Amino acid sequence: MSCESCNLDKVREMVKDKTKEGRISCPMAHKIAKELGVSPKAVGDVVNELEIKLYGCQLGCF
């Protein structure tokens, strides 16, 4: 398993943990990206993959 795959697994785990009622806030998605050292786009891709809705978006990053 590559390091990138490990990071994406961690992103998936954290996104699932922080999701409430099928939604996650944009600031939380940015926090996850920063904490895990991945791009906001990587978090956005996982959010889309898991069919989770983003709310409170900042500057249309996702």
FIMARSE-521696 format. One record per atom (N, C-alpha, C): residue number from 1; residue in three letters; atom name; y, x, z. Coordinates in nm, 3 decimals. Atoms other than C-alpha are relative to their C-alpha. Layout:
// FIMARSE-521696
<NUM, ala, CA, <Y, X, Z>>
...
***
This chain:
// FIMARSE-521696
<1, met, N, <-0.118, 0.085, 0.000>>
<1, met, CA, <0.000, 0.000, 0.000>>
<1, met, C, <0.124, 0.090, 0.000>>
<2, ser, N, <-0.121, -0.082, 0.008>>
<2, ser, CA, <0.334, 0.145, -0.099>>
<2, ser, C, <0.097, -0.039, 0.111>>
<3, cys, N, <-0.101, 0.026, -0.103>>
<3, cys, CA, <0.627, 0.169, 0.139>>
<3, cys, C, <0.080, -0.126, -0.034>>
<4, glu, N, <-0.074, 0.119, 0.043>>
<4, glu, CA, <0.809, -0.095, -0.067>>
<4, glu, C, <-0.077, -0.127, 0.036>>
<5, ser, N, <0.082, 0.115, -0.036>>
<5, ser, CA, <0.518, -0.335, -0.016>>
<5, ser, C, <0.002, -0.025, 0.150>>
<6, cys, N, <-0.008, 0.012, -0.147>>
<6, cys, CA, <0.525, -0.264, 0.359>>
<6, cys, C, <0.130, -0.066, 0.039>>
<7, asn, N, <-0.130, 0.058, -0.031>>
<7, asn, CA, <0.895, -0.345, 0.368>>
<7, asn, C, <0.004, -0.148, -0.035>>
<8, leu, N, <-0.001, 0.141, 0.040>>
<8, leu, CA, <0.845, -0.670, 0.178>>
<8, leu, C, <-0.084, -0.084, 0.094>>
<9, asp, N, <0.081, 0.073, -0.098>>
<9, asp, CA, <0.570, -0.771, 0.419>>
<9, asp, C, <0.081, -0.023, 0.128>>
<10, lys, N, <-0.084, 0.013, -0.118>>
<10, lys, CA, <0.810, -0.707, 0.708>>
<10, lys, C, <0.111, -0.102, -0.023>>
<11, val, N, <-0.105, 0.097, 0.036>>
<11, val, CA, <1.083, -0.904, 0.528>>
<11, val, C, <-0.059, -0.141, 0.007>>
<12, arg, N, <0.063, 0.133, -0.002>>
<12, arg, CA, <0.845, -1.198, 0.476>>
<12, arg, C, <-0.023, -0.048, 0.144>>
<13, glu, N, <0.028, 0.035, -0.139>>
<13, glu, CA, <0.742, -1.191, 0.842>>
<13, glu, C, <0.128, -0.039, 0.075>>
<14, met, N, <-0.123, 0.026, -0.073>>
<14, met, CA, <1.098, -1.177, 0.972>>
<14, met, C, <0.069, -0.126, -0.054>>
<15, val, N, <-0.060, 0.120, 0.059>>
<15, val, CA, <1.225, -1.443, 0.728>>
<15, val, C, <-0.071, -0.124, 0.054>>
<16, lys, N, <0.076, 0.114, -0.052>>
<16, lys, CA, <0.945, -1.678, 0.835>>
<16, lys, C, <0.035, -0.026, 0.147>>
<17, asp, N, <-0.031, 0.013, -0.143>>
<17, asp, CA, <1.025, -1.609, 1.201>>
<17, asp, C, <0.138, -0.060, 0.023>>
<18, lys, N, <-0.138, 0.043, -0.020>>
<18, lys, CA, <1.397, -1.678, 1.159>>
<18, lys, C, <0.033, -0.132, -0.070>>
<19, thr, N, <-0.023, 0.125, 0.073>>
<19, thr, CA, <1.360, -1.988, 0.939>>
<19, thr, C, <-0.018, -0.118, 0.093>>
<20, lys, N, <0.005, 0.124, -0.078>>
<20, lys, CA, <1.432, -2.320, 1.106>>
<20, lys, C, <0.011, -0.119, -0.095>>
<21, glu, N, <-0.001, 0.122, 0.083>>
<21, glu, CA, <1.348, -2.650, 0.937>>
<21, glu, C, <0.013, 0.032, -0.149>>
<22, gly, N, <0.001, -0.035, 0.141>>
<22, gly, CA, <1.293, -2.475, 0.603>>
<22, gly, C, <0.129, 0.063, -0.051>>
<23, arg, N, <-0.130, -0.058, 0.038>>
<23, arg, CA, <1.638, -2.310, 0.609>>
<23, arg, C, <0.026, 0.127, 0.080>>
<24, ile, N, <-0.044, -0.121, -0.067>>
<24, ile, CA, <1.787, -1.974, 0.695>>
<24, ile, C, <0.146, 0.024, -0.040>>
<25, ser, N, <-0.142, -0.022, 0.032>>
<25, ser, CA, <2.154, -1.880, 0.716>>
<25, ser, C, <0.019, 0.130, -0.076>>
<26, cys, N, <-0.035, -0.121, 0.075>>
<26, cys, CA, <2.311, -1.627, 0.485>>
<26, cys, C, <0.028, 0.118, 0.095>>
<27, pro, N, <-0.022, -0.111, -0.092>>
<27, pro, CA, <2.438, -1.418, 0.779>>
<27, pro, C, <-0.131, 0.054, 0.060>>
<28, met, N, <0.128, -0.046, -0.052>>
<28, met, CA, <2.082, -1.406, 0.918>>
<28, met, C, <-0.076, 0.079, -0.107>>
<29, ala, N, <0.066, -0.073, 0.108>>
<29, ala, CA, <1.947, -1.298, 0.578>>
<29, ala, C, <0.060, 0.140, -0.014>>
<30, his, N, <-0.065, -0.131, 0.005>>
<30, his, CA, <2.204, -1.016, 0.571>>
<30, his, C, <-0.043, 0.086, 0.119>>
<31, lys, N, <0.043, -0.073, -0.120>>
<31, lys, CA, <2.106, -0.918, 0.926>>
<31, lys, C, <-0.142, 0.054, -0.018>>
<32, ile, N, <0.138, -0.044, 0.027>>
<32, ile, CA, <1.739, -0.900, 0.824>>
<32, ile, C, <0.002, 0.119, -0.095>>
<33, ala, N, <-0.008, -0.110, 0.097>>
<33, ala, CA, <1.829, -0.680, 0.526>>
<33, ala, C, <0.046, 0.129, 0.069>>
<34, lys, N, <-0.053, -0.118, -0.068>>
<34, lys, CA, <2.030, -0.444, 0.746>>
<34, lys, C, <-0.102, 0.058, 0.097>>
<35, glu, N, <0.098, -0.046, -0.100>>
<35, glu, CA, <1.768, -0.426, 1.023>>
<35, glu, C, <-0.121, 0.068, -0.064>>
<36, leu, N, <0.120, -0.055, 0.065>>
<36, leu, CA, <1.485, -0.353, 0.778>>
<36, leu, C, <0.033, 0.105, -0.105>>
<37, gly, N, <-0.040, -0.102, 0.097>>
<37, gly, CA, <1.685, -0.123, 0.552>>
<37, gly, C, <-0.035, -0.035, -0.143>>
<38, val, N, <0.024, 0.045, 0.138>>
<38, val, CA, <1.637, -0.331, 0.239>>
<38, val, C, <0.127, -0.066, -0.052>>
<39, ser, N, <-0.118, 0.062, 0.059>>
<39, ser, CA, <1.887, -0.483, 0.000>>
<39, ser, C, <0.001, -0.150, 0.030>>
<40, pro, N, <-0.007, 0.146, -0.013>>
<40, pro, CA, <2.015, -0.838, 0.047>>
<40, pro, C, <-0.076, -0.071, -0.112>>
<41, lys, N, <0.073, 0.060, 0.111>>
<41, lys, CA, <1.863, -0.908, -0.295>>
<41, lys, C, <-0.149, -0.009, 0.031>>
<42, ala, N, <0.142, 0.002, -0.037>>
<42, ala, CA, <1.516, -0.815, -0.164>>
<42, ala, C, <-0.028, -0.116, 0.095>>
<43, val, N, <0.016, 0.112, -0.092>>
<43, val, CA, <1.561, -1.064, 0.119>>
<43, val, C, <0.013, -0.132, -0.076>>
<44, gly, N, <-0.018, 0.120, 0.081>>
<44, gly, CA, <1.690, -1.324, -0.128>>
<44, gly, C, <-0.121, -0.031, -0.085>>
<45, asp, N, <0.122, 0.019, 0.080>>
<45, asp, CA, <1.385, -1.271, -0.348>>
<45, asp, C, <-0.113, -0.059, 0.085>>
<46, val, N, <0.104, 0.051, -0.091>>
<46, val, CA, <1.155, -1.331, -0.050>>
<46, val, C, <0.032, -0.144, 0.039>>
<47, val, N, <-0.041, 0.136, -0.035>>
<47, val, CA, <1.354, -1.640, 0.052>>
<47, val, C, <-0.036, -0.095, -0.115>>
<48, asn, N, <0.034, 0.083, 0.117>>
<48, asn, CA, <1.313, -1.777, -0.301>>
<48, asn, C, <-0.151, -0.016, -0.015>>
<49, glu, N, <0.146, 0.002, 0.010>>
<49, glu, CA, <0.943, -1.684, -0.310>>
<49, glu, C, <-0.060, -0.099, 0.099>>
<50, leu, N, <0.052, 0.088, -0.106>>
<50, leu, CA, <0.886, -1.875, 0.015>>
<50, leu, C, <0.059, -0.141, -0.006>>
<51, glu, N, <-0.064, 0.130, 0.022>>
<51, glu, CA, <1.096, -2.169, -0.113>>
<51, glu, C, <0.077, -0.047, 0.124>>
<52, ile, N, <-0.085, 0.028, -0.116>>
<52, ile, CA, <1.333, -2.150, 0.185>>
<52, ile, C, <0.142, -0.015, -0.051>>
<53, lys, N, <-0.139, 0.025, 0.040>>
<53, lys, CA, <1.685, -2.283, 0.150>>
<53, lys, C, <0.095, 0.088, 0.082>>
<54, leu, N, <-0.106, -0.075, -0.066>>
<54, leu, CA, <1.984, -2.062, 0.230>>
<54, leu, C, <0.120, -0.091, 0.023>>
<55, tyr, N, <-0.123, 0.076, -0.024>>
<55, tyr, CA, <2.296, -2.209, 0.389>>
<55, tyr, C, <0.104, 0.093, 0.061>>
<56, gly, N, <-0.110, -0.082, -0.052>>
<56, gly, CA, <2.633, -2.078, 0.497>>
<56, gly, C, <0.018, 0.127, -0.081>>
<57, cys, N, <-0.001, -0.117, 0.088>>
<57, cys, CA, <2.638, -1.846, 0.197>>
<57, cys, C, <0.136, 0.069, -0.001>>
<58, gln, N, <-0.118, -0.086, 0.004>>
<58, gln, CA, <2.883, -1.558, 0.177>>
<58, gln, C, <0.010, 0.065, -0.139>>
<59, leu, N, <-0.028, -0.065, 0.128>>
<59, leu, CA, <3.024, -1.460, -0.163>>
<59, leu, C, <-0.110, -0.014, -0.104>>
<60, gly, N, <0.103, 0.022, 0.100>>
<60, gly, CA, <2.723, -1.591, -0.354>>
<60, gly, C, <-0.097, 0.114, -0.019>>
<61, cys, N, <0.089, -0.116, 0.010>>
<61, cys, CA, <2.507, -1.288, -0.278>>
<61, cys, C, <-0.144, -0.040, -0.030>>
<62, phe, N, <0.139, 0.041, 0.020>>
<62, phe, CA, <2.186, -1.492, -0.293>>
<62, phe, C, <-0.009, -0.107, -0.105>>
***
